Amino acid sequence: MWLIALLVLAIAFIIFATAKLNMHAFLALLLTAFGFGILAGLPLNDVVKSVNDGFGGTIGSIGIVILLGTVIGTFLEKSGGAWRLAESILDITGKKNVPMTMSIMGYVVSIPVFCDSGFVILSSLNKALAKRAGITLASSAIALSLGLYATHTMVPPTPGPIAAAGILGADLGLVIMWGLLIAAVAAFAGWVFAVTVAAKIYVPPYKEGEEPTNMPSLADAPGPLKSLTPIVLPIVLIVVRSIALFPTKPLGSDLAFKVIDFLGQPVVALLLGFFFALLLPKKLDKTMLAGSGWFGEALISAATIIIITGAGGSFGKVLQVSGIAKMVGEGLSTYHMGIFLPFVIAAGIKTAQGSSTVAIITTAGIMAPLLGVLGLDSDTARALVVIAIGAGSMVVSHANDSFFWVVTQFSNMDPKTGYRLQTGGTLVQGLVGAIAVWIAAAIAI
């Protein structure tokens, strides 16, 4: 119980330090990571190693993605490309439907693309749409975030659901079918949360001094297709790679596969997107790539986001090493709650240590020997258990989750607002997903 109490105190400290003391989020997270590790009784060398490993591991996986995504976004904004796309999309959807548009885009994009990468890639377009439609960025950002999260946790080929399906012996086709359906219900709940709760909190699309200035007129801005290419190309490459990596190797396993595997790596895909972003300005000036130009401005913007996200990774790693996830999972497994059991275990582990993927894989390992006892060993039941675990792995996204910091930092939200919207939204969406799984189980099992 001490670890649980310590986790509650750690979260309370982060909120107090950032909201009341105006402490930088990086410092608050770093102090919390060390404080939790020491008070949890971890060997001091293990605390230091966990902090370093968590920071390095997180930045190593998404640092360059954040950087390149920010650069692409800057070129889109300053060239007028983001505004051109915003105009084109609003002509189709109307100003009132921006959150729904972002929710649907998130739902589709995150099937093959990690939610962190998807949010970074779509961030500049999201800001331009919110500004052009005259709405709070909170509404469209949370709609996008929750749309991304729904399929990220429930629908293969995201690694978590695939791993869970393998551990539980679930049919991948059934997991995809039920996952798409229940993720759609969860994403709808996320959209409702965005337009009813997040829409009441005003967050400016751009911070003071951040809004692009001296942009070309729309007549000089790049066309919609040209503007869309730096966003869509990385997504397409990542999707094709995900398909190529399926166990059946549908695209073969020869040289073409190796090329697709290389080009579809998020870092490589975004680098190619960056090269196409260089075509957006009417005339590419070498000063744009200088430290004082567009590229340099993007680096400065990305640096803050990267170090905060890395510190969140440090906190999450210390929690993992402390053993709190195992303790929570094994403790909850003694309660027989039917199809709700995998949801509750995954939610407990997710909240305790921050990583949805870790929560999914750990819960699947705990549930595997219990399926027969719980009467959940049919093909459909196994698939629904995977989806229930995915729903639980959304609950909740907070300070120990790198995605929490990606969403808040790219959406101009302070941590207090992030807890209210990102954390609250993932709670609502996860609960709705669990109820949808329960209804599906009552009908299909």
MOPE-V795386 format. One record per residue. N is the residue number from 0. RES is the residue in one small letter. OMEGA is omega in degrees with one decimal (* if undefined). Layout:
n=N res=RES omega=OMEGA
n=N res=RES omega=OMEGA
This chain:
n=0 res=m omega=180.0
n=1 res=w omega=179.6
n=2 res=l omega=178.4
n=3 res=i omega=178.8
n=4 res=a omega=179.7
n=5 res=l omega=177.3
n=6 res=l omega=178.2
n=7 res=v omega=178.9
n=8 res=l omega=-179.8
n=9 res=a omega=179.2
n=10 res=i omega=179.1
n=11 res=a omega=179.4
n=12 res=f omega=-179.9
n=13 res=i omega=179.8
n=14 res=i omega=-178.6
n=15 res=f omega=-176.0
n=16 res=a omega=-177.1
n=17 res=t omega=-175.6
n=18 res=a omega=-174.8
n=19 res=k omega=-178.2
n=20 res=l omega=-177.3
n=21 res=n omega=178.0
n=22 res=m omega=177.4
n=23 res=h omega=-176.2
n=24 res=a omega=179.7
n=25 res=f omega=-178.8
n=26 res=l omega=180.0
n=27 res=a omega=-179.5
n=28 res=l omega=-179.7
n=29 res=l omega=178.6
n=30 res=l omega=180.0
n=31 res=t omega=179.3
n=32 res=a omega=178.8
n=33 res=f omega=-178.3
n=34 res=g omega=180.0
n=35 res=f omega=-177.2
n=36 res=g omega=-179.1
n=37 res=i omega=-178.1
n=38 res=l omega=177.1
n=39 res=a omega=176.9
n=40 res=g omega=177.5
n=41 res=l omega=172.8
n=42 res=p omega=-173.4
n=43 res=l omega=178.3
n=44 res=n omega=178.2
n=45 res=d omega=177.5
n=46 res=v omega=-179.9
n=47 res=v omega=-179.4
n=48 res=k omega=-179.5
n=49 res=s omega=178.8
n=50 res=v omega=179.5
n=51 res=n omega=-179.2
n=52 res=d omega=179.9
n=53 res=g omega=179.5
n=54 res=f omega=-178.1
n=55 res=g omega=-179.6
n=56 res=g omega=-179.8
n=57 res=t omega=-179.9
n=58 res=i omega=179.1
n=59 res=g omega=-176.9
n=60 res=s omega=-175.9
n=61 res=i omega=-177.7
n=62 res=g omega=-179.2
n=63 res=i omega=177.1
n=64 res=v omega=178.0
n=65 res=i omega=-178.4
n=66 res=l omega=-178.5
n=67 res=l omega=177.2
n=68 res=g omega=177.7
n=69 res=t omega=178.7
n=70 res=v omega=177.9
n=71 res=i omega=179.3
n=72 res=g omega=179.5
n=73 res=t omega=178.7
n=74 res=f omega=176.8
n=75 res=l omega=-176.9
n=76 res=e omega=-173.1
n=77 res=k omega=178.1
n=78 res=s omega=-175.6
n=79 res=g omega=-177.9
n=80 res=g omega=179.3
n=81 res=a omega=179.0
n=82 res=w omega=177.5
n=83 res=r omega=178.1
n=84 res=l omega=179.9
n=85 res=a omega=179.0
n=86 res=e omega=-177.3
n=87 res=s omega=-178.9
n=88 res=i omega=-178.8
n=89 res=l omega=176.1
n=90 res=d omega=-178.0
n=91 res=i omega=-171.3
n=92 res=t omega=-172.4
n=93 res=g omega=-174.7
n=94 res=k omega=-176.1
n=95 res=k omega=-172.0
n=96 res=n omega=-179.9
n=97 res=v omega=178.7
n=98 res=p omega=178.6
n=99 res=m omega=178.4
n=100 res=t omega=-179.2
n=101 res=m omega=178.5
n=102 res=s omega=180.0
n=103 res=i omega=178.5
n=104 res=m omega=179.0
n=105 res=g omega=-180.0
n=106 res=y omega=-177.1
n=107 res=v omega=-173.7
n=108 res=v omega=-171.8
n=109 res=s omega=174.7
n=110 res=i omega=176.6
n=111 res=p omega=-170.9
n=112 res=v omega=176.6
n=113 res=f omega=-174.2
n=114 res=c omega=177.9
n=115 res=d omega=-178.9
n=116 res=s omega=180.0
n=117 res=g omega=-179.5
n=118 res=f omega=179.5
n=119 res=v omega=-177.3
n=120 res=i omega=-174.1
n=121 res=l omega=-173.0
n=122 res=s omega=-177.0
n=123 res=s omega=177.5
n=124 res=l omega=179.3
n=125 res=n omega=-179.9
n=126 res=k omega=-179.5
n=127 res=a omega=178.9
n=128 res=l omega=-180.0
n=129 res=a omega=179.7
n=130 res=k omega=-176.6
n=131 res=r omega=-179.2
n=132 res=a omega=179.3
n=133 res=g omega=-179.8
n=134 res=i omega=175.3
n=135 res=t omega=178.7
n=136 res=l omega=-178.4
n=137 res=a omega=-176.0
n=138 res=s omega=-177.4
n=139 res=s omega=-179.7
n=140 res=a omega=179.3
n=141 res=i omega=175.7
n=142 res=a omega=177.9
n=143 res=l omega=-178.7
n=144 res=s omega=-176.7
n=145 res=l omega=174.0
n=146 res=g omega=177.5
n=147 res=l omega=-174.8
n=148 res=y omega=-176.2
n=149 res=a omega=-177.9
n=150 res=t omega=178.4
n=151 res=h omega=-175.4
n=152 res=t omega=-171.9
n=153 res=m omega=-170.0
n=154 res=v omega=170.2
n=155 res=p omega=18.0
n=156 res=p omega=172.3
n=157 res=t omega=-172.3
n=158 res=p omega=-177.2
n=159 res=g omega=178.4
n=160 res=p omega=177.9
n=161 res=i omega=-179.9
n=162 res=a omega=180.0
n=163 res=a omega=178.6
n=164 res=a omega=178.9
n=165 res=g omega=-178.7
n=166 res=i omega=-176.4
n=167 res=l omega=-179.5
n=168 res=g omega=-179.1
n=169 res=a omega=176.7
n=170 res=d omega=-174.4
n=171 res=l omega=178.5
n=172 res=g omega=177.6
n=173 res=l omega=178.1
n=174 res=v omega=179.5
n=175 res=i omega=-178.2
n=176 res=m omega=-179.8
n=177 res=w omega=-179.8
n=178 res=g omega=179.0
n=179 res=l omega=-177.9
n=180 res=l omega=-175.3
n=181 res=i omega=175.3
n=182 res=a omega=177.5
n=183 res=a omega=177.1
n=184 res=v omega=179.7
n=185 res=a omega=179.6
n=186 res=a omega=176.5
n=187 res=f omega=177.1
n=188 res=a omega=176.9
n=189 res=g omega=177.4
n=190 res=w omega=177.9
n=191 res=v omega=177.4
n=192 res=f omega=-178.0
n=193 res=a omega=-175.1
n=194 res=v omega=179.6
n=195 res=t omega=-178.0
n=196 res=v omega=-177.4
n=197 res=a omega=-177.9
n=198 res=a omega=-179.4
n=199 res=k omega=-178.9
n=200 res=i omega=-176.8
n=201 res=y omega=172.4
n=202 res=v omega=-177.8
n=203 res=p omega=178.6
n=204 res=p omega=179.8
n=205 res=y omega=173.7
n=206 res=k omega=179.3
n=207 res=e omega=-179.1
n=208 res=g omega=-177.7
n=209 res=e omega=-176.0
n=210 res=e omega=-178.9
n=211 res=p omega=178.7
n=212 res=t omega=179.2
n=213 res=n omega=177.6
n=214 res=m omega=176.4
n=215 res=p omega=174.9
n=216 res=s omega=-179.7
n=217 res=l omega=178.8
n=218 res=a omega=179.8
n=219 res=d omega=-178.6
n=220 res=a omega=177.8
n=221 res=p omega=-179.5
n=222 res=g omega=-178.1
n=223 res=p omega=-177.8
n=224 res=l omega=179.0
n=225 res=k omega=179.9
n=226 res=s omega=-176.6
n=227 res=l omega=-173.7
n=228 res=t omega=-179.6
n=229 res=p omega=178.2
n=230 res=i omega=-172.6
n=231 res=v omega=-176.5
n=232 res=l omega=178.1
n=233 res=p omega=-179.2
n=234 res=i omega=-179.6
n=235 res=v omega=-179.7
n=236 res=l omega=179.4
n=237 res=i omega=178.2
n=238 res=v omega=-178.2
n=239 res=v omega=178.0
n=240 res=r omega=179.5
n=241 res=s omega=178.0
n=242 res=i omega=-178.4
n=243 res=a omega=-177.4
n=244 res=l omega=176.8
n=245 res=f omega=-178.1
n=246 res=p omega=-178.8
n=247 res=t omega=-179.1
n=248 res=k omega=-175.4
n=249 res=p omega=-179.3
n=250 res=l omega=177.7
n=251 res=g omega=-179.0
n=252 res=s omega=-178.1
n=253 res=d omega=-177.7
n=254 res=l omega=-179.7
n=255 res=a omega=178.4
n=256 res=f omega=-179.6
n=257 res=k omega=178.5
n=258 res=v omega=179.1
n=259 res=i omega=179.4
n=260 res=d omega=180.0
n=261 res=f omega=-176.2
n=262 res=l omega=-178.0
n=263 res=g omega=173.0
n=264 res=q omega=-175.7
n=265 res=p omega=-179.2
n=266 res=v omega=-179.3
n=267 res=v omega=-179.3
n=268 res=a omega=179.6
n=269 res=l omega=176.5
n=270 res=l omega=175.8
n=271 res=l omega=175.6
n=272 res=g omega=177.9
n=273 res=f omega=179.5
n=274 res=f omega=176.7
n=275 res=f omega=176.4
n=276 res=a omega=178.2
n=277 res=l omega=179.5
n=278 res=l omega=-174.9
n=279 res=l omega=178.4
n=280 res=p omega=179.8
n=281 res=k omega=175.2
n=282 res=k omega=-179.2
n=283 res=l omega=178.9
n=284 res=d omega=-178.2
n=285 res=k omega=178.9
n=286 res=t omega=179.1
n=287 res=m omega=-178.4
n=288 res=l omega=-179.1
n=289 res=a omega=-179.9
n=290 res=g omega=180.0
n=291 res=s omega=-177.9
n=292 res=g omega=-177.6
n=293 res=w omega=-178.5
n=294 res=f omega=179.5
n=295 res=g omega=177.8
n=296 res=e omega=179.7
n=297 res=a omega=178.9
n=298 res=l omega=-179.4
n=299 res=i omega=179.1
n=300 res=s omega=-177.1
n=301 res=a omega=-174.5
n=302 res=a omega=-178.9
n=303 res=t omega=-179.7
n=304 res=i omega=-177.3
n=305 res=i omega=-176.0
n=306 res=i omega=177.5
n=307 res=i omega=177.6
n=308 res=t omega=177.5
n=309 res=g omega=178.0
n=310 res=a omega=174.0
n=311 res=g omega=176.0
n=312 res=g omega=176.7
n=313 res=s omega=180.0
n=314 res=f omega=-179.9
n=315 res=g omega=-179.0
n=316 res=k omega=177.8
n=317 res=v omega=178.1
n=318 res=l omega=179.2
n=319 res=q omega=-177.5
n=320 res=v omega=-178.3
n=321 res=s omega=-179.4
n=322 res=g omega=-177.5
n=323 res=i omega=-178.9
n=324 res=a omega=179.6
n=325 res=k omega=-179.3
n=326 res=m omega=-179.9
n=327 res=v omega=-178.2
n=328 res=g omega=-178.7
n=329 res=e omega=178.8
n=330 res=g omega=-178.2
n=331 res=l omega=-177.0
n=332 res=s omega=178.7
n=333 res=t omega=179.9
n=334 res=y omega=-178.6
n=335 res=h omega=-176.3
n=336 res=m omega=179.8
n=337 res=g omega=-176.7
n=338 res=i omega=177.6
n=339 res=f omega=-176.7
n=340 res=l omega=179.2
n=341 res=p omega=177.3
n=342 res=f omega=-176.4
n=343 res=v omega=179.1
n=344 res=i omega=-179.5
n=345 res=a omega=179.2
n=346 res=a omega=179.2
n=347 res=g omega=-179.0
n=348 res=i omega=178.4
n=349 res=k omega=-178.9
n=350 res=t omega=-175.7
n=351 res=a omega=-172.5
n=352 res=q omega=167.1
n=353 res=g omega=-175.6
n=354 res=s omega=177.0
n=355 res=s omega=-178.5
n=356 res=t omega=177.6
n=357 res=v omega=179.6
n=358 res=a omega=-179.1
n=359 res=i omega=-176.2
n=360 res=i omega=-179.6
n=361 res=t omega=-179.8
n=362 res=t omega=178.5
n=363 res=a omega=178.1
n=364 res=g omega=178.4
n=365 res=i omega=-174.6
n=366 res=m omega=-173.2
n=367 res=a omega=-179.3
n=368 res=p omega=-176.2
n=369 res=l omega=-172.7
n=370 res=l omega=-179.7
n=371 res=g omega=-179.6
n=372 res=v omega=-177.5
n=373 res=l omega=-178.5
n=374 res=g omega=-176.8
n=375 res=l omega=-175.0
n=376 res=d omega=172.9
n=377 res=s omega=-178.7
n=378 res=d omega=-179.0
n=379 res=t omega=-179.1
n=380 res=a omega=179.4
n=381 res=r omega=178.1
n=382 res=a omega=-179.7
n=383 res=l omega=174.5
n=384 res=v omega=176.7
n=385 res=v omega=-178.8
n=386 res=i omega=177.7
n=387 res=a omega=176.4
n=388 res=i omega=178.2
n=389 res=g omega=177.9
n=390 res=a omega=178.8
n=391 res=g omega=-177.2
n=392 res=s omega=172.1
n=393 res=m omega=-167.3
n=394 res=v omega=-9.0
n=395 res=v omega=176.6
n=396 res=s omega=178.5
n=397 res=h omega=-166.9
n=398 res=a omega=-179.4
n=399 res=n omega=-178.4
n=400 res=d omega=-178.7
n=401 res=s omega=-179.9
n=402 res=f omega=176.9
n=403 res=f omega=-177.8
n=404 res=w omega=174.5
n=405 res=v omega=-178.4
n=406 res=v omega=-175.8
n=407 res=t omega=-175.7
n=408 res=q omega=178.3
n=409 res=f omega=-177.2
n=410 res=s omega=175.8
n=411 res=n omega=179.2
n=412 res=m omega=170.6
n=413 res=d omega=-176.8
n=414 res=p omega=-179.8
n=415 res=k omega=177.5
n=416 res=t omega=178.0
n=417 res=g omega=178.0
n=418 res=y omega=-178.5
n=419 res=r omega=-172.9
n=420 res=l omega=-178.6
n=421 res=q omega=179.6
n=422 res=t omega=179.0
n=423 res=g omega=-179.6
n=424 res=g omega=179.1
n=425 res=t omega=175.9
n=426 res=l omega=179.5
n=427 res=v omega=-176.2
n=428 res=q omega=179.3
n=429 res=g omega=179.3
n=430 res=l omega=178.0
n=431 res=v omega=177.1
n=432 res=g omega=179.0
n=433 res=a omega=178.9
n=434 res=i omega=177.8
n=435 res=a omega=177.1
n=436 res=v omega=179.9
n=437 res=w omega=177.9
n=438 res=i omega=178.8
n=439 res=a omega=179.1
n=440 res=a omega=179.6
n=441 res=a omega=-178.8
n=442 res=i omega=-167.6
n=443 res=a omega=-177.6
n=444 res=i omega=*
